[in-house]
Amino acid sequence: MANRTHSPRNRPLIGVTTGCKANAVAYTAVTFGVWLAGGRPVRISPIHNIDMVREISGLVVTGGVDVNPRLYGEKNIASAIPEPERDALETECLEMAFAADVPVLGICRGAQLLNVVRGGSLYQDVPSVFDGFLPTKSTLGKIFVRRQAEVEEDSKLAGVLGRHGAFWVNSLHHQAINRLGRGLRVAAQDELGIIQGIESRAHDTFMMGVQWHPEFMLYSKPQRRIFKALIAASSPRHALSGTKAGHFGPKDEELAYFN
């Protein structure tokens, strides 16, 4: 008899956001992690599958370019901002997901934007703030472990990973979370005090962001559990279809700012 549980029709549809041009390796790894966990990934970008946004039952906001500092009320001192369309799209998707209680997983930039949309801020240049921080440059360094983090014992992240205390993660970022957004708590920090994990304070809400890239660590069972937790929390009954319509693109005044 066929396994109906994991048939494509029964898998929750998970939106995976990217820019117009995605990092092929990272995108493939994220979608594989979603599929391996039992979800059905669909790419959402300013030019991909906009018509499917309201059908998704879970949201993954992936890594990529820097978030526009204007979104957290700061001048640009160390941020590259090539994609205002992406900022606008992902901000709308996150706001809709919050309103509809649709599960959210933010990865690297995605965790940072989740924090910003909730009213938080970022460090634009981590090396200038934290002594000893070395941005990853090598390909192997981007994929394999290189930084120790500490997971809070009472966090949902600890429950997802099946462990708390010290563990190792990869590190691809040069920016990081500064002021926490509304309704969020720190779930993990590294040895320098940089926030590596955030989550919703609400017990029954799956809203989680990780600064590292679990999609590059799918060889690790605890990292695969992050995707499994997202899928487990996703349900077709909680899709974005019930939320207020959005235009999914930068507003005129936003475009003017970048022109």
C-alpha positions, 0 to 999 in steps of 0.5 A: 500500500502506498504511503499517503502521509508523504505523498505530494498532496499530503505534504504541507506547502512551504514557501521558501523566499529568495531574491530574484537571483538565488544562491543555487547551492543554498536554495537547493539545500534548503528545499532538500531539507524541507522535502526531507522533513516532509514538506513540499517547498515552493520558491517565492521571490519577487518574480517567482510564484507570487500567485502561490503565496496565499496557499503556503502553510509554512514560511522559510525566509532564507539567507542572502543580501543585507537587510536595508538599514532604513527598515530599522531606522538607521543610515547605511554604514556597512550594508549592501542593499541590492534588492529592495523588492526582496525586502518588501516581499519578505516583509509582507510575507512575514507580516501575513504569517504573523497575522495568520499564525503560520509557522516561520523559520528565518535563516541567517538574513531571514532571522535578521529580517524576522527580528527587524519586522518585529521592531528590532535592529541589527549590527551592520558590521559585526567585526567592528563591534565584537573583537575576535569575530572572523567572517567566513571566507572559505567554502569549507568554512561555510559548510562545516562547523566553526563556531561554538554556540550555547542554546538556552535550556528552557528554549523551544530551540533546545527542544527542537534540537534535542539538546541544550548547552554548547554545540557547533554551528557554521558561520557565514554572516557579517551582520547580526541581531542587535536590539530584539524585536517585540515578542522575541527572546534569545534562544542561543548565543555564541562565545562572543555574545552574538545572538545565534538563535531567536524565537517567539515568547508565545508558547504555542507559536512557531516563530524561530530564527537561526543565524547559522545555516542548518541547510549546510549541516543536514548531515547532523540530526539536530539540524534536520530537526529544525526543518522537521519542527517547521513541517510538524507545526505547518497545517493547510488549515493555517495557510495565508489565504485568510489574511489581508491582500498584499501587493507583494512588491516595493511601494512607490516611495520605497522605490524612489528611495533606491533610485 
